[in-house]
Amino acid sequence: MPLDPTKHADWEIAEAAEKTMKTVYQLGDELGLEKEELLPYGHYVAKVDYKKVLDRLKDKPDGKYIDVTAITPTPLGEGKSTSLVGLVQGLGKRGKNVIGAIRQPSGGPTMNVKGSAAGGGLAQCIPLTEFSLGLTGDINAVMNSHNLAMVACTSRIQHEFNYSDAFLEKQGLKRLNIDPRNVEMKWIMDFCAQALRNIIIGLGGKMDGFMMHSGFAIAVSSEIMAILSVANDLKDMRERMAKIVVAYDKKGNPVTTGDLDVDGAMTAWMVEALNPNLMQTLEGQPVFVHAGPFANIAIGQNSVVADRVALKLGDYICTESGFAADIGFEKFWNLKCRMSGLTPHCAVLVATIRALKCHGGAPIPRPGLPLDPVYKEENVELVEKGSENLTHLINVIKKSGMNPVVCINAFYTDTDKEIDAVRKIANEAGARVALSRHWEHGGDGAVELADAVVEACEEEVDFKFLYELDEPLKDRIHKIATEVYGADGVEYTPDAMEKLERMEKDPDIKELGTCMVKTHLSLSDNPALKGLPKGWKLAVRDILTYKGAGFVVPVAGGISLMPGTGSNPAYRRVDVDTETGKVEGVF
């Protein structure tokens, strides 16, 4: 019997379940993988050779493709990963050949306040420790690949400053004239480290580098992580790697990784990382774990490669998009599906009574602090008011032509009247609704959700993108702001407008999707505005270019590519049993 989630921590539940979990060899057999397609990392985690699987099964029809997204969350998160795992377990209870596809957690939230996003309660992905602490090294590969580009850039600046053209020519180099004040990339690390957002490098003597302003971003915001998410194969990844804009020269021309002759070495770090990782739910269904989180500052999708492999091996594939439908689903819809050529069958929109109360005007929950009593007491009025956010995001999904299924992710403090209010509102908005108690009951608690998803997948889908790539960038940004976020329009800082005008003249712009950077805590660019904000305009303060990933990246609001660590971070509660080597306290 599994442990009771109302009495035990997630790591305790995971540890108990791990005693009887399947080996990766069992999982591989059940998936129909051939021996050479499975690349074990120990007994319970493996990589899967995507190329061999896709070559062998190229003529096999794809399974049903289901995206899991959510309403705008509170700072505590609303259990989207938990709901995805619960849905996979629920479909398993119905006898379906189902595979989950989720993102690898970043060490930033794992050691901060959000946790590892492995799910929770009786709907988790295991083994938890390996999942949470580096897995098979994909994020380390991204860091090494990315930081190698920064090494190439900063060393080149130093050498060009110190040496003559004749000396450079002897080395087979031409002068790039990189502008040290216009380096697009930063260094990366996989923790939330606000003290490293802005730094000075090159202090010391002539041989210690060129003194210049620099900084750090979190690893999963790297363009290389985005490339890992959207690349279709190694050839595609290699071609994308050469297009990454590292800096600009003194005339304003881009300097790429290809110009720095570092693109091949960067790709070399990523060869093994391109194979997706295989794990399992608490109930033994297979889960592919690949690419990274943070849809508010990155693409926030698990990889195209993982989804394509899963679609060949399973009949139902549940894939995850980061944060709420305004950012995670929007990027799944207009970026990932466009780049993969895959057509989804339905989208699951996770909602909680807690988040709806927050959007209805209840005090905003704060990590590490007790919840306001209103979240534990019946208040149908707050739920109904907050459902404006839910209804808006149902309509966003419907714009794509997909079939929305609202998953009410039930907490044991929710009341029947509150749940009934959500059912009524979601039904009136044109969505199927299912109550799911997967956190408390695992797959048994998610069969209503599983049935609703199976039913939705049988309906016709008229899938269409919000914008076409031949539309001007300014029009695309306006469409996302007004039709997805609900803004009245868009305002640009002078610097952002200058970049926009320059980009509109670039012929490559018609090949680049639009990957917005915005807070995940509001439909607007102001995290304090809950519900369905009205009478506001999206404030775009910068526009970045990720030519390797294939994105233009407008940055709205005051969001940072390097989050900060809170005052009561999770690492305070993580430790190791020195007798057994077991890690305790990861959640």
C-alpha positions in Angstrom: 0.0 0.0 0.0 1.3 3.5 -0.8 1.9 5.9 2.0 -0.9 8.5 2.9 0.1 11.8 1.3 -1.8 13.7 4.0 0.6 12.3 6.5 3.9 11.8 4.6 6.2 14.1 2.6 6.6 13.6 -1.1 10.2 12.3 -0.7 9.0 9.7 1.8 6.2 8.5 -0.6 8.7 8.3 -3.4 11.3 6.4 -1.3 8.7 3.8 -0.3 7.6 3.3 -3.9 11.1 3.0 -5.2 11.6 -0.2 -3.3 9.3 -2.0 -5.8 9.6 0.1 -8.9 10.3 -1.5 -12.3 13.8 -1.6 -13.7 14.5 0.3 -16.9 14.9 -3.1 -18.6 11.3 -4.0 -17.7 10.1 -0.5 -18.9 12.0 -1.0 -22.1 10.4 -4.4 -22.7 6.9 -3.0 -22.0 7.6 -0.2 -24.5 8.7 -2.6 -27.1 12.3 -1.1 -27.2 15.0 -3.2 -28.7 18.1 -3.9 -26.6 20.4 -1.4 -28.4 17.8 1.3 -28.2 18.0 1.4 -24.4 21.0 3.1 -22.8 20.9 2.5 -19.0 22.2 4.9 -16.4 22.0 2.5 -13.5 19.0 0.2 -13.0 16.1 2.7 -12.9 17.0 5.5 -15.3 18.0 5.2 -19.0 18.4 7.2 -22.1 16.7 6.1 -25.3 18.4 6.2 -28.6 15.9 8.4 -30.4 17.3 7.9 -33.9 17.1 4.1 -33.8 13.6 4.2 -32.5 12.4 6.7 -35.0 14.1 4.9 -37.9 12.6 1.6 -36.9 9.1 2.9 -36.4 8.9 5.5 -39.1 5.9 3.9 -40.7 3.9 3.4 -37.5 1.0 5.8 -36.9 1.4 8.3 -34.1 -0.6 8.1 -30.9 -2.9 10.7 -29.5 -1.1 13.9 -28.5 -2.3 15.7 -25.4 -0.8 18.9 -23.9 -1.1 19.7 -20.2 -1.2 23.3 -19.2 -2.8 25.4 -16.4 -4.6 28.6 -15.3 -2.4 31.4 -14.0 -0.8 30.0 -10.8 -0.1 31.4 -7.4 3.5 31.6 -6.3 3.0 28.1 -4.8 2.3 26.4 -8.2 -1.0 24.6 -8.9 0.2 21.0 -9.5 0.4 20.9 -13.3 3.2 18.3 -13.3 1.3 16.4 -10.6 -1.8 16.5 -12.7 0.1 15.2 -15.8 1.5 12.3 -13.9 -2.0 11.7 -12.4 -3.5 11.7 -15.9 -0.9 9.2 -17.1 -1.7 6.9 -14.1 -5.5 7.4 -14.7 -5.1 6.4 -18.4 -3.1 3.4 -17.1 -6.0 2.4 -14.9 -8.2 2.4 -18.0 -5.8 0.0 -19.7 -4.4 2.6 -22.1 -0.9 2.4 -23.6 0.2 5.8 -22.2 3.5 7.7 -21.9 4.2 10.9 -20.1 6.6 13.5 -21.3 7.8 16.1 -18.8 10.7 18.5 -18.4 13.8 18.0 -16.3 13.8 20.2 -13.2 16.3 23.0 -12.7 18.5 23.1 -9.7 17.3 26.6 -9.2 13.7 25.9 -8.0 14.8 22.4 -6.6 17.0 24.2 -4.1 14.8 27.2 -3.7 11.0 27.3 -3.0 9.2 25.6 -5.8 10.6 22.0 -5.6 11.7 19.7 -8.3 8.4 19.4 -10.3 8.3 15.6 -10.1 4.7 15.7 -9.2 3.4 15.2 -5.7 1.5 12.9 -3.3 0.5 9.7 -5.1 1.2 11.2 -8.6 4.9 11.4 -8.9 7.8 10.6 -11.2 10.5 8.3 -9.7 13.3 7.8 -8.7 12.9 11.3 -7.1 16.5 11.9 -6.1 18.0 11.2 -9.5 15.2 13.2 -11.2 15.9 16.2 -8.9 19.7 16.2 -8.8 21.0 16.3 -12.3 19.5 13.1 -13.8 21.8 12.0 -16.6 23.7 15.3 -17.0 21.7 17.1 -19.7 21.6 20.4 -17.9 25.4 20.2 -17.2 25.9 19.6 -21.0 23.8 22.7 -21.7 25.9 24.7 -19.2 29.2 23.5 -20.7 28.1 24.1 -24.3 26.8 27.6 -23.5 29.7 28.7 -21.3 32.1 27.5 -24.0 30.6 30.1 -26.3 31.3 32.8 -23.6 34.8 31.5 -23.2 35.3 31.8 -27.0 33.8 35.3 -27.0 35.7 36.8 -24.1 39.0 35.3 -25.0 38.6 36.6 -28.5 38.0 40.1 -27.2 41.1 39.9 -25.1 43.3 38.6 -27.9 42.1 41.1 -30.4 42.8 43.9 -27.9 46.3 42.6 -27.1 47.5 41.4 -30.5 48.1 42.8 -34.0 46.3 41.7 -37.2 49.4 40.0 -38.3 49.6 37.9 -35.2 45.9 37.0 -35.5 46.4 36.0 -39.1 49.2 33.6 -38.2 46.6 31.9 -35.9 44.2 31.6 -38.8 41.9 34.3 -37.3 40.4 37.4 -38.8 39.6 40.4 -36.5 35.9 40.3 -35.5 35.9 43.7 -33.7 33.5 42.4 -31.0 32.0 45.3 -29.1 32.5 44.4 -25.4 29.6 46.7 -24.5 27.2 44.7 -26.7 27.7 41.0 -25.7 24.2 39.4 -26.1 24.9 36.3 -24.0 25.7 35.9 -20.4 27.3 33.1 -18.4 24.9 30.5 -17.0 24.6 28.3 -13.9 21.7 26.1 -12.6 20.9 27.9 -9.4 18.9 31.0 -8.5 21.8 33.4 -7.8 20.7 37.0 -7.8 24.2 38.2 -6.7 25.5 37.1 -10.1 23.0 39.0 -12.3 25.5 41.8 -12.9 29.2 41.3 -12.5 32.5 42.7 -13.8 34.9 40.2 -15.3 38.6 40.6 -16.4 39.8 42.2 -13.2 43.6 41.9 -12.8 46.4 42.2 -15.4 46.7 41.9 -19.2 46.6 38.1 -19.1 43.4 38.0 -17.0 41.0 38.9 -19.7 39.3 42.1 -20.9 37.6 44.0 -18.1 33.9 44.4 -19.0 30.4 44.2 -17.6 28.9 40.7 -17.7 26.4 38.6 -15.7 24.8 35.2 -15.2 21.4 33.8 -16.3 19.9 30.5 -15.1 20.9 27.5 -17.2 17.5 26.6 -18.4 17.0 30.0 -20.0 19.9 29.3 -22.4 19.3 29.3 -26.1 21.0 25.9 -26.1 18.2 24.5 -23.9 15.7 26.0 -26.3 17.6 24.2 -29.2 17.5 21.0 -27.2 13.7 21.4 -26.9 13.0 22.1 -30.6 15.8 20.3 -32.6 14.5 17.3 -34.6 17.8 15.5 -34.8 21.6 16.0 -34.4 21.9 17.5 -37.9 19.3 20.0 -37.1 20.9 20.8 -33.7 24.3 21.2 -35.4 22.9 23.7 -37.9 21.1 25.7 -35.2 24.2 25.8 -33.0 26.2 27.8 -35.6 23.5 30.5 -35.8 23.6 31.6 -32.1 24.3 35.3 -31.8 26.8 35.8 -29.0 27.6 39.5 -29.5 27.7 42.3 -32.0 30.6 44.0 -33.6 31.4 47.7 -33.3 29.2 48.4 -36.4 26.3 46.5 -35.0 26.6 43.4 -37.0 25.9 40.0 -35.2 28.8 37.8 -34.2 27.8 34.1 -34.1 29.2 31.0 -32.6 30.0 30.0 -36.2 32.1 33.2 -36.5 33.9 32.2 -33.3 34.6 28.7 -34.6 33.1 27.2 -31.4 29.8 25.8 -32.8 31.2 22.3 -33.5 32.7 21.9 -30.0 29.5 23.2 -28.4 27.5 20.5 -30.3 30.0 17.9 -29.1 28.9 18.6 -25.5 25.2 18.0 -26.6 25.4 14.7 -28.5 24.3 12.4 -25.6 22.0 15.0 -24.2 19.8 14.8 -27.3 18.6 11.3 -26.3 15.6 11.6 -24.0 15.6 10.1 -20.5 13.3 7.3 -19.4 11.7 7.1 -16.0 8.4 6.0 -14.5 5.4 7.1 -12.5 4.7 5.7 -9.0 2.4 3.2 -10.7 4.9 2.1 -13.3 3.9 3.9 -16.5 6.8 5.2 -18.6 7.8 8.9 -18.6 10.2 10.6 -20.9 12.1 13.5 -19.1 13.8 15.9 -21.4 14.7 19.6 -21.7 14.0 22.3 -19.2 11.4 24.5 -17.4 10.7 28.2 -17.0 8.2 29.1 -19.8 8.2 32.6 -18.5 11.8 33.2 -19.5 12.4 30.3 -22.0 10.3 28.0 -24.3 9.4 25.8 -21.3 8.6 22.7 -23.3 10.0 19.2 -23.0 11.7 18.2 -26.3 10.3 17.6 -29.7 12.5 14.5 -29.8 10.9 13.0 -26.7 7.4 13.7 -28.0 8.2 12.1 -31.4 9.6 9.0 -29.8 6.7 8.7 -27.4 4.1 9.1 -30.2 5.6 6.1 -32.0 5.7 3.9 -28.8 2.4 4.8 -27.1 -1.3 5.3 -28.0 -1.7 8.3 -25.7 1.1 10.8 -25.0 0.7 13.5 -22.3 3.2 16.3 -22.8 3.9 19.2 -20.5 4.0 23.0 -21.2 5.4 25.3 -18.6 3.3 27.6 -16.3 -0.1 28.8 -17.5 -1.8 28.6 -20.9 -1.0 32.3 -21.7 2.8 31.5 -21.9 3.4 27.7 -21.8 0.5 26.6 -24.0 1.0 29.6 -26.3 4.6 28.5 -27.0 3.5 24.9 -27.4 0.9 26.0 -29.9 2.8 28.6 -32.0 6.4 27.5 -31.6 6.8 23.8 -30.7 4.0 22.5 -32.9 5.1 24.7 -35.8 8.7 23.5 -35.6 7.8 19.8 -35.0 4.9 19.6 -37.5 2.9 17.6 -34.9 -0.8 18.2 -34.5 -2.2 17.8 -30.9 -5.6 16.3 -30.1 -6.6 18.0 -26.9 -5.3 20.3 -24.1 -5.8 19.8 -20.4 -6.2 23.0 -18.4 -5.3 22.4 -14.8 -7.2 24.6 -12.2 -7.3 24.7 -8.5 -9.8 26.2 -6.1 -6.8 27.8 -4.4 -5.7 29.7 -7.5 -9.3 30.7 -8.4 -9.7 32.2 -4.9 -6.5 34.1 -5.4 -7.7 35.5 -8.7 -11.0 36.3 -7.0 -9.3 38.6 -4.5 -8.0 36.4 -1.7 -4.6 37.4 -0.2 -1.8 36.1 -2.5 -0.1 33.0 -0.9 3.6 33.4 0.0 6.1 30.5 -0.1 7.2 29.6 3.4 4.3 31.4 5.1 1.0 29.9 6.4 -2.0 30.1 4.0 -4.7 32.6 4.8 -7.7 30.9 6.4 -9.9 31.8 3.3 -8.1 29.1 1.4 -9.3 26.4 3.8 -12.9 27.7 4.2 -15.7 27.6 1.7 -16.1 30.7 -0.4 -17.9 30.2 -3.6 -18.1 33.9 -4.4 -14.2 34.2 -4.6 -14.1 31.1 -6.8 -16.7 32.5 -9.2 -14.9 35.8 -9.4 -11.5 34.2 -10.0 -13.0 32.0 -12.7 -12.6 34.9 -15.2 -9.0 33.8 -15.5 -10.1 30.2 -16.2 -12.7 31.2 -18.8 -10.2 33.5 -20.6 -7.7 30.6 -20.9 -10.3 28.2 -22.0 -11.0 30.6 -24.9 -7.2 30.9 -25.6 -7.1 27.1 -26.1 -10.2 27.2 -28.3 -8.5 29.8 -30.6 -6.0 27.1 -31.5 -8.8 24.8 -32.7 -8.0 22.3 -29.9 -10.5 20.7 -27.5 -10.0 21.9 -23.9 -10.5 19.7 -20.9 -10.5 21.4 -17.5 -8.9 19.4 -14.8 -10.0 20.5 -11.3 -6.9 19.4 -9.3 -8.7 18.8 -6.0 -7.2 19.6 -2.7 -8.8 17.8 0.3 -9.9 21.2 1.7 -12.1 22.0 -1.4 -15.8 21.8 -0.9 -18.5 20.3 -3.2 -20.1 23.7 -3.7 -16.8 25.3 -4.8 -16.2 22.4 -7.2 -19.7 22.5 -8.6 -19.2 26.3 -9.3 -16.1 25.6 -11.4 -17.8 22.8 -13.3 -20.7 25.0 -14.2 -18.5 27.9 -15.3 -16.2 25.7 -17.4 -19.1 23.9 -19.0 -20.7 27.2 -20.0 -17.3 28.3 -21.5 -17.4 25.2 -23.8 -15.0 22.9 -22.0 -15.2 19.4 -20.7 -14.6 19.3 -16.9 -13.2 16.5 -14.7 -12.5 16.4 -11.0 -9.3 14.6 -10.3 -8.0 13.5 -6.9 -4.7 12.0 -8.1 -2.6 13.7 -5.4 -4.6 11.8 -2.7 -5.5 8.6 -4.6 -3.1 8.3 -7.6 -4.5 6.7 -10.8 -7.7 5.7 -9.1 -8.4 9.3 -8.4 -7.8 10.4 -12.0 -10.1 8.0 -14.0 -12.8 10.7 -14.5 -10.1 12.9 -16.0 -8.7 10.1 -18.1 -12.2 9.4 -19.5 -12.7 13.0 -20.4 -9.4 13.2 -22.2 -10.1 10.0 -24.2 -13.4 11.4 -25.2 -11.9 14.7 -26.3 -9.2 13.0 -28.3 -11.9 11.4 -30.5 -13.2 14.7 -31.7 -12.1 16.5 -34.8 -9.4 19.2 -34.3 -9.2 22.3 -36.6 -5.6 23.2 -35.5 -4.4 26.6 -36.6 -1.6 29.0 -35.5 -2.3 32.4 -34.0 0.0 34.1 -36.5 2.0 33.3 -39.6 5.8 33.9 -39.8 5.4 36.3 -42.8 3.5 38.7 -40.6 5.5 41.7 -39.3 7.0 41.1 -35.9 5.2 44.0 -34.4 1.8 42.5 -35.5 2.7 39.1 -34.0 3.6 40.7 -30.7 0.3 42.6 -30.8 -1.7 39.5 -31.5 -0.1 37.6 -28.6 -0.6 40.6 -26.2 -4.2 41.3 -27.1 -5.6 37.8 -28.0 -3.8 35.7 -25.5 -2.9 38.0 -22.6 -6.0 40.3 -22.9 -4.0 43.6 -23.2 -5.3 46.7 -24.9 -2.1 47.1 -26.9 1.7 47.1 -26.7 4.1 49.9 -25.6 7.9 49.8 -26.3 10.8 51.4 -24.6 13.0 53.4 -27.1 15.7 50.7 -27.0 13.1 48.0 -27.7 11.5 50.0 -30.6 15.0 50.6 -32.1 15.6 46.8 -32.0 12.2 46.1 -33.4 12.7 48.4 -36.4 16.1 46.9 -37.1 14.8 43.4 -36.9 11.9 44.1 -39.2 14.5 44.9 -41.9 16.3 41.5 -41.4 15.1 39.0 -44.0 15.7 36.2 -41.4 12.8 37.5 -39.3 10.3 35.5 -41.4 11.9 32.3 -40.2 11.8 33.1 -36.5 9.0 32.4 -34.1 8.0 34.8 -31.3 9.0 33.6 -27.8 7.7 36.0 -25.2 9.3 36.6 -21.8 6.7 37.6 -19.2 5.8 36.9 -15.6 3.9 33.7 -15.1 2.0 35.1 -12.1 -0.4 37.2 -14.1 -2.0 37.4 -17.5 -0.4 40.9 -17.6 3.2 41.9 -17.3 2.6 42.9 -13.6 2.7 39.9 -11.3 0.4 41.6 -8.8 -2.5 41.8 -11.2 -4.7 38.7 -10.7 -7.8 37.4 -12.4 -8.5 39.0 -15.8 -6.7 42.4 -15.8 -8.3 45.1 -17.8 -7.2 48.5 -19.2 -3.5 47.7 -19.5 -0.8 47.6 -22.2 2.1 45.1 -22.5 5.3 46.9 -21.8 8.1 45.5 -24.0 11.5 46.7 -22.7 13.9 44.6 -24.8 14.0 42.2 -27.7 16.6 39.4 -27.9 17.4 37.3 -30.9 17.8 33.5 -30.6 18.6 32.7 -34.3 19.8 29.2 -33.4 16.6 28.2 -31.6 14.6 30.1 -34.3 13.1 32.7 -31.9 12.8 36.4 -31.5 12.4 37.0 -27.8 10.5 40.1 -26.7 11.0 40.8 -23.0 8.0 42.3 -21.1 7.9 43.7 -17.6 10.6 43.5 -15.0 11.4 39.8 -15.3 15.0 38.6 -14.9 16.7 35.7 -16.7 18.3 34.9 -13.3 15.7 34.3 -10.6 16.6 34.9 -6.9 16.8 32.5 -4.0 14.2 33.2 -1.3 14.8 33.6 2.5 13.7 30.0 3.3 15.0 27.9 0.5 14.5 24.1 0.1 18.2 23.4 0.5 17.9 24.0 4.2 15.9 20.8 4.5 17.9 18.5 2.2 20.4 16.1 3.8 22.0 12.7 3.3 21.8 9.6 5.5 25.5 8.9 5.9 24.9 5.2 6.6 22.7 4.4 3.5 23.6 7.3 1.2 19.9 8.2 0.8 19.1 11.8 0.1 16.3 13.1 2.3 14.1 16.2 2.0 14.0 16.7 -1.8 10.4 17.6 -2.8 
